[in-house]
Amino acid sequence: MSKCVLCPNMCRVDRDTAKGLCLSPSQMIINRAALHFYEEPPISGARGSGAIFFGGCTMKCIYCQNYLISRYPQGKTYSPLQLAELFRKLEDEGAHNINLVTPTHYSDKIKQALNLYRPRIPIVYNTSGYERKEIIRSLKDYVDIYLPDFKYSCKALAEELSGRPDYPDCATEAIAEMLAQKSNRYDAEGILQEGAIIRHLVLPQELDNSLGVLELIKQNFGNGVTLSLMSQFTPVPHCNRLPRTLKPIEYKAVVARAQSLGFSDIFTQELTSAKPEYTPSFDVCK
């Protein structure tokens, strides 16, 4: 942490005394820890995923639904020991897995917590995809399931909407490492125990980007990977750039293109998932 290089921003700041581009101190900020039922079926299952939402983010997506905690990280701080206790609590509540949401900038502390207590249920690394492959490699023995986004194929769009023009290259390298580590394995109930699901949020008015993402995925990883094509984009009040939800024709075009490229293991969403109520409430009070 004296020279933080946990993400591709490579800030090299001392997060004990300053904040990097993730806007986060060295101490973990956690804004929600509860059973979550809105992930893919093999993640949420019937009992829910034990989701832990971390404050801060390594990206700056102008349309982020969780902007209250990603752009303005504040709230209760947790030590690795306290995080380990959260693992145990969610496990005792019946969670199918421990789902670490936006964990990148705290991956070092997460490893410390898992060294203190390793749950008997899978560990899910739920990430934007903006990762260093070296850090993902260091997580091999800690993470069971990778749940990365692949947001952009276009560097210009990645810079405009998220301030990260190197996103396509970083995501490609990081996801390649994830897929090299894990192959999908399910239990008798159909709950994922190990593996990776590549997510893509389809953005309104940006069909070319989504089609490009599918092409990049096939080109780099083949069409045998598991995809989750998400239609849940919900406009946020401060973002005039993307003021509406998806049109059915936009989403259908992306799904059809995935199928035409030979992808067969695809999770899809109903357009009714684009509702503010699907964004969880967060504890943002100190």
C-alpha positions as CSV (number, residue, x, y, z in Angstrom):
1,M,0.0,0.0,0.0
2,S,3.0,2.4,0.4
3,K,3.0,2.5,-3.5
4,C,-0.3,1.1,-4.6
5,V,-0.3,-0.7,-7.9
6,L,-3.3,-3.0,-7.4
7,C,-5.1,-1.8,-10.6
8,P,-4.0,-0.6,-14.0
9,N,-4.2,3.1,-12.8
10,M,-0.8,2.4,-11.1
11,C,-1.2,5.4,-8.9
12,R,1.7,4.5,-6.7
13,V,0.3,6.5,-3.8
14,D,0.5,5.7,-0.2
15,R,-3.1,5.0,0.6
16,D,-2.4,5.3,4.3
17,T,-2.0,9.0,3.8
18,A,-3.7,9.8,0.4
19,K,-6.3,8.4,-1.9
20,G,-5.6,7.2,-5.4
21,L,-7.8,7.3,-8.5
22,C,-10.1,4.7,-6.7
23,L,-10.8,7.5,-4.2
24,S,-10.3,4.9,-1.4
25,P,-8.1,4.8,1.7
26,S,-6.1,1.7,2.6
27,Q,-8.8,0.6,5.1
28,M,-11.7,-1.2,3.4
29,I,-15.0,0.6,3.1
30,I,-18.0,-1.7,2.9
31,N,-21.4,-0.3,2.2
32,R,-23.5,-3.4,2.1
33,A,-23.3,-7.1,3.1
34,A,-26.4,-9.2,2.6
35,L,-27.9,-12.0,0.6
36,H,-28.4,-10.9,-3.0
37,F,-30.8,-12.5,-5.4
38,Y,-30.3,-10.6,-8.6
39,E,-27.2,-12.3,-10.1
40,E,-27.1,-15.0,-12.7
41,P,-29.1,-18.1,-11.6
42,P,-26.0,-20.3,-10.9
43,I,-24.7,-17.5,-8.7
44,S,-27.8,-16.5,-6.8
45,G,-29.5,-19.8,-6.7
46,A,-32.5,-20.2,-4.3
47,R,-30.7,-18.9,-1.2
48,G,-28.9,-15.9,-2.6
49,S,-25.4,-14.8,-3.1
50,G,-23.5,-13.4,-0.1
51,A,-22.8,-10.0,-1.7
52,I,-20.3,-7.6,-0.1
53,F,-20.2,-4.2,-1.8
54,F,-17.0,-2.3,-1.4
55,G,-16.8,1.5,-1.6
56,G,-14.8,3.2,-4.3
57,C,-13.9,2.1,-7.7
58,T,-10.9,2.0,-10.1
59,M,-13.0,3.3,-12.9
60,K,-15.2,6.4,-13.4
61,C,-18.2,5.3,-15.4
62,I,-20.5,8.3,-15.8
63,Y,-23.6,6.0,-15.8
64,C,-22.7,3.9,-12.7
65,Q,-25.9,2.8,-10.9
66,N,-23.9,2.5,-7.6
67,Y,-22.4,6.0,-7.9
68,L,-23.3,6.8,-4.3
69,I,-20.6,4.4,-3.1
70,S,-18.3,4.2,-6.1
71,R,-17.8,8.0,-6.6
72,Y,-18.3,9.1,-3.0
73,P,-16.8,6.2,-0.9
74,Q,-17.6,6.7,2.7
75,G,-19.1,4.5,5.5
76,K,-17.9,2.0,8.0
77,T,-14.3,0.8,7.6
78,Y,-13.4,-2.9,8.1
79,S,-10.2,-4.7,9.0
80,P,-9.3,-8.0,7.4
81,L,-10.5,-9.7,10.6
82,Q,-13.9,-8.0,10.5
83,L,-14.2,-8.9,6.8
84,A,-13.5,-12.5,7.7
85,E,-16.3,-12.3,10.3
86,L,-18.6,-11.1,7.5
87,F,-17.7,-14.1,5.4
88,R,-18.7,-16.4,8.3
89,K,-22.0,-14.5,8.9
90,L,-23.1,-14.7,5.3
91,E,-22.1,-18.3,5.2
92,D,-24.2,-19.0,8.3
93,E,-27.1,-17.3,6.7
94,G,-27.1,-19.8,3.9
95,A,-25.4,-17.9,1.1
96,H,-24.4,-20.0,-1.9
97,N,-21.1,-18.1,-2.2
98,I,-19.2,-15.0,-1.0
99,N,-19.6,-12.4,-3.7
100,L,-17.0,-9.6,-3.6
101,V,-18.4,-6.7,-5.5
102,T,-15.9,-4.1,-6.8
103,P,-13.0,-5.7,-4.9
104,T,-10.0,-4.7,-7.0
105,H,-8.6,-1.9,-4.9
106,Y,-8.9,-4.0,-1.8
107,S,-7.6,-7.3,-3.2
108,D,-4.6,-7.3,-0.8
109,K,-6.8,-6.9,2.3
110,I,-9.2,-9.5,0.9
111,K,-6.4,-12.0,0.7
112,Q,-5.5,-11.3,4.3
113,A,-9.1,-11.9,5.3
114,L,-9.2,-15.2,3.5
115,N,-6.0,-16.3,5.2
116,L,-7.8,-15.7,8.5
117,Y,-11.0,-17.6,7.5
118,R,-11.7,-19.5,4.3
119,P,-15.4,-20.2,3.9
120,R,-16.6,-23.6,2.8
121,I,-18.5,-21.9,-0.1
122,P,-17.0,-20.4,-3.3
123,I,-15.4,-17.0,-3.4
124,V,-16.7,-14.8,-6.3
125,Y,-14.6,-12.0,-7.6
126,N,-17.2,-9.6,-9.2
127,T,-15.2,-7.0,-11.1
128,S,-15.4,-4.3,-13.7
129,G,-12.7,-6.2,-15.7
130,Y,-10.3,-3.3,-15.3
131,E,-7.6,-5.4,-13.7
132,R,-3.9,-6.1,-13.9
133,K,-3.2,-9.7,-15.0
134,E,-0.4,-10.0,-12.4
135,I,-2.9,-9.2,-9.6
136,I,-5.4,-11.8,-11.0
137,R,-2.6,-14.3,-11.1
138,S,-1.9,-13.7,-7.4
139,L,-5.6,-14.5,-6.6
140,K,-5.5,-18.0,-8.1
141,D,-5.6,-19.8,-4.8
142,Y,-8.1,-17.4,-3.3
143,V,-10.9,-17.0,-5.9
144,D,-13.1,-19.8,-7.1
145,I,-15.4,-17.9,-9.5
146,Y,-14.6,-14.9,-11.7
147,L,-17.4,-12.6,-12.7
148,P,-15.8,-9.9,-14.9
149,D,-17.4,-7.3,-17.0
150,F,-16.2,-6.8,-20.5
151,K,-17.5,-3.3,-21.0
152,Y,-15.9,-1.9,-24.1
153,S,-14.3,-2.8,-27.4
154,C,-13.8,0.8,-28.4
155,K,-11.0,2.7,-26.6
156,A,-12.5,6.1,-27.4
157,L,-15.8,5.1,-25.8
158,A,-14.0,3.6,-22.8
159,E,-12.3,7.0,-22.3
160,E,-15.5,9.0,-22.9
161,L,-17.7,7.0,-20.6
162,S,-15.3,5.6,-18.0
163,G,-12.1,7.7,-18.3
164,R,-10.0,4.5,-19.1
165,P,-8.9,4.3,-22.7
166,D,-6.8,1.3,-21.9
167,Y,-9.8,-0.7,-20.8
168,P,-10.1,-3.1,-23.8
169,D,-6.5,-4.2,-23.5
170,C,-6.5,-4.5,-19.7
171,A,-9.8,-6.5,-19.7
172,T,-8.6,-8.8,-22.4
173,E,-5.4,-9.7,-20.6
174,A,-7.1,-10.0,-17.2
175,I,-9.9,-12.2,-18.5
176,A,-7.5,-14.4,-20.3
177,E,-5.8,-15.1,-17.0
178,M,-9.1,-15.8,-15.3
179,L,-10.1,-18.3,-17.9
180,A,-6.7,-20.0,-17.8
181,Q,-7.2,-20.5,-14.0
182,K,-10.8,-21.7,-13.9
183,S,-13.1,-24.0,-15.8
184,N,-16.9,-24.1,-15.0
185,R,-17.9,-26.7,-12.5
186,Y,-21.4,-27.0,-11.0
187,D,-22.9,-28.8,-8.0
188,A,-25.9,-31.1,-8.2
189,E,-28.2,-28.0,-7.7
190,G,-26.7,-26.3,-10.7
191,I,-24.8,-23.7,-8.6
192,L,-21.5,-22.7,-9.9
193,Q,-18.6,-23.9,-7.7
194,E,-15.7,-22.8,-9.9
195,G,-15.3,-21.0,-13.2
196,A,-16.0,-17.7,-15.0
197,I,-18.9,-15.9,-16.5
198,I,-18.1,-12.9,-18.7
199,R,-20.7,-10.1,-18.4
200,H,-21.5,-7.4,-20.9
201,L,-23.9,-4.5,-20.1
202,V,-25.5,-3.5,-23.4
203,L,-25.6,0.3,-23.5
204,P,-28.3,2.3,-25.4
205,Q,-27.2,3.9,-28.6
206,E,-23.9,2.0,-28.5
207,L,-24.6,-1.2,-30.6
208,D,-21.3,-1.1,-32.4
209,N,-19.5,-1.3,-29.1
210,S,-21.4,-4.4,-27.9
211,L,-20.9,-6.2,-31.3
212,G,-17.2,-5.4,-31.0
213,V,-17.0,-6.8,-27.5
214,L,-18.5,-10.1,-28.8
215,E,-15.9,-10.2,-31.6
216,L,-13.1,-9.5,-29.2
217,I,-14.3,-12.3,-26.8
218,K,-14.5,-14.8,-29.7
219,Q,-11.2,-13.7,-31.1
220,N,-9.3,-14.0,-27.8
221,F,-11.2,-16.7,-25.9
222,G,-13.3,-18.7,-28.4
223,N,-17.0,-19.1,-28.3
224,G,-17.1,-21.8,-25.7
225,V,-17.0,-19.3,-22.8
226,T,-20.1,-18.5,-20.7
227,L,-21.6,-15.1,-21.4
228,S,-24.1,-12.9,-19.5
229,L,-25.6,-10.3,-21.8
230,M,-27.2,-7.7,-19.5
231,S,-30.1,-5.4,-20.5
232,Q,-30.5,-3.8,-17.1
233,F,-29.0,-0.4,-17.9
234,T,-30.9,2.2,-15.9
235,P,-30.3,5.9,-16.5
236,V,-29.0,8.0,-13.5
237,P,-30.0,11.6,-12.9
238,H,-26.6,13.2,-13.5
239,C,-25.8,11.5,-16.8
240,N,-27.3,13.2,-19.9
241,R,-25.1,11.2,-22.2
242,L,-27.2,8.0,-21.8
243,P,-30.7,9.3,-20.9
244,R,-32.8,6.2,-21.7
245,T,-33.1,2.5,-21.2
246,L,-32.4,0.0,-24.0
247,K,-34.8,-0.5,-26.9
248,P,-35.8,-4.2,-27.4
249,I,-34.3,-4.1,-30.9
250,E,-30.9,-3.1,-29.5
251,Y,-30.8,-5.9,-27.1
252,K,-32.2,-8.5,-29.5
253,A,-29.5,-7.5,-32.0
254,V,-26.7,-8.2,-29.5
255,V,-28.1,-11.6,-28.5
256,A,-28.6,-12.6,-32.1
257,R,-25.1,-11.6,-32.9
258,A,-23.7,-13.7,-30.0
259,Q,-25.7,-16.7,-31.3
260,S,-24.5,-16.2,-34.8
261,L,-20.9,-16.2,-33.6
262,G,-21.5,-19.6,-32.1
263,F,-21.9,-18.7,-28.4
264,S,-24.3,-21.1,-26.9
265,D,-23.8,-20.8,-23.1
266,I,-25.6,-17.4,-22.7
267,F,-27.5,-15.8,-19.9
268,T,-30.0,-13.1,-21.0
269,Q,-32.2,-10.7,-19.1
270,E,-35.7,-9.3,-19.5
271,L,-35.8,-5.6,-20.3
272,T,-37.9,-5.2,-17.2
273,S,-34.7,-5.6,-15.2
274,A,-33.9,-1.9,-16.0
275,K,-35.5,-0.5,-12.9
276,P,-34.1,1.6,-10.1
277,E,-35.4,-0.7,-7.5
278,Y,-33.0,-3.4,-8.6
279,T,-30.2,-1.2,-7.3
280,P,-29.7,-2.1,-3.6
281,S,-29.7,0.3,-0.8
282,F,-26.4,1.2,0.7
283,D,-25.1,2.2,4.1
284,V,-23.2,5.4,3.4
285,C,-23.2,6.8,6.9
286,K,-20.1,6.9,9.0
